[in-house]
Amino acid sequence: MALTDRSLINNILQECNDSVTFGHLSEDRKLERVKTSSWWPNWSKDVSEYCQTCDVCQNANRDTGKKSGMMIQIQEPKSSWEIAQMDWGTALPPGGDRSYNAFQVLVDRYS
C-alpha cells in the first residue's frame, strides 16, 4: 500500500534524517533506509530533496569535489620563489587579539 498522507511522509523523512540513531547519514544510506520501510510515489526524489535542504547534512556529507586526475611530476625550481605553494585554513574558532578565524601558509618550493 502506498503512502499518500503528506504529513506522514514528512514524519518518515524527518525520522530517517534527524533521529539520534540514524540521523544525517549520506543520501544513499537514507534512500536504503526509507526503501526498506516505506513507499510512496516519487519517494526517492523526496528523500533527495530533504537531504539537499538539510544544513547539517550538507555540511557533514559534503562532496569532496572533483575526482583526482593522473599524477604529474612537478617541476623542481632552480631558484628561490620561482615556485611557491599556498594554502588556507578557514572557519576556525576566533582567536588572538583580533579574533582571527583563518590562516594562510605560503611555502617556497626551493627551500
C-alpha positions as CSV (number, residue, x, y, z in Angstrom):
1,M,0.0,0.0,0.0
2,A,1.4,3.4,-1.0
3,L,1.5,6.3,1.5
4,T,-0.3,9.4,0.4
5,D,-0.6,11.4,3.6
6,R,2.0,14.2,3.2
7,S,2.3,14.8,7.0
8,L,3.1,11.0,7.4
9,I,5.7,11.2,4.6
10,N,7.3,14.3,6.2
11,N,7.4,12.4,9.6
12,I,9.2,9.5,7.9
13,L,11.7,11.8,6.2
14,Q,12.3,13.6,9.4
15,E,12.8,10.4,11.4
16,C,15.2,9.0,8.8
17,N,17.2,12.2,8.7
18,D,17.1,13.8,12.1
19,S,16.9,10.8,14.5
20,V,19.7,10.2,17.0
21,T,20.3,6.7,15.8
22,F,20.1,7.2,12.0
23,G,20.4,11.0,11.6
24,H,22.3,12.8,8.9
25,L,23.6,9.8,7.1
26,S,24.6,10.0,3.5
27,E,21.8,10.4,0.9
28,D,22.4,6.8,-0.4
29,R,22.1,5.3,3.1
30,K,18.9,7.3,3.7
31,L,17.5,6.0,0.5
32,E,18.2,2.5,1.6
33,R,16.6,3.1,5.0
34,V,13.4,4.5,3.5
35,K,13.2,1.9,0.8
36,T,13.2,-0.9,3.4
37,S,10.3,0.6,5.4
38,S,8.1,2.7,3.2
39,W,7.0,3.6,-0.3
40,W,5.1,6.5,-1.9
41,P,5.2,8.0,-5.4
42,N,8.4,9.8,-6.1
43,W,9.8,8.7,-2.7
44,S,13.5,8.8,-3.8
45,K,13.1,12.4,-5.1
46,D,11.5,13.4,-1.8
47,V,14.4,11.9,0.1
48,S,17.0,13.6,-2.1
49,E,15.3,17.0,-1.8
50,Y,15.0,16.6,2.0
51,C,18.8,15.8,2.2
52,Q,19.6,18.8,0.0
53,T,17.7,21.2,2.2
54,C,19.2,19.9,5.5
55,D,22.1,22.2,6.6
56,V,23.6,19.6,8.9
57,C,23.7,17.0,6.0
58,Q,25.2,19.5,3.6
59,N,28.0,20.3,6.0
60,A,28.6,16.7,7.3
61,N,28.3,14.9,3.9
62,R,30.0,17.3,1.6
63,D,31.2,16.1,-1.7
64,T,35.0,16.2,-1.8
65,G,35.0,17.9,-5.2
66,K,36.5,16.9,-8.4
67,K,37.9,13.4,-8.7
68,S,41.7,13.3,-8.8
69,G,43.3,13.1,-12.2
70,M,46.5,11.5,-13.2
71,M,49.6,12.5,-11.2
72,I,52.1,14.7,-12.9
73,Q,55.6,15.5,-11.9
74,I,56.0,19.0,-10.6
75,Q,59.0,20.9,-12.0
76,E,61.8,21.5,-9.5
77,P,62.6,25.2,-9.0
78,K,66.1,26.4,-9.8
79,S,66.0,29.5,-7.5
80,S,64.1,30.9,-4.6
81,W,60.5,32.0,-5.1
82,E,60.4,30.6,-8.6
83,I,57.6,28.2,-7.5
84,A,55.5,28.8,-4.3
85,Q,52.7,26.9,-2.8
86,M,49.8,28.4,-0.9
87,D,47.0,27.1,1.3
88,W,44.4,28.4,3.6
89,G,42.5,27.2,6.7
90,T,39.2,28.9,7.3
91,A,36.1,28.8,9.5
92,L,38.2,28.3,12.7
93,P,37.1,29.4,16.1
94,P,38.1,33.1,16.6
95,G,41.4,33.5,18.5
96,G,44.1,36.1,19.2
97,D,43.9,39.8,20.0
98,R,42.0,40.4,16.7
99,S,39.8,37.3,16.8
100,Y,41.3,35.8,13.6
101,N,39.4,32.8,12.3
102,A,41.6,31.8,9.3
103,F,45.2,31.3,8.4
104,Q,47.4,31.3,5.3
105,V,50.5,29.3,4.6
106,L,53.0,30.2,1.9
107,V,55.9,27.9,1.2
108,D,58.8,28.5,-1.2
109,R,59.4,25.2,-3.0
110,Y,63.1,25.8,-3.4
111,S,63.6,25.7,0.4
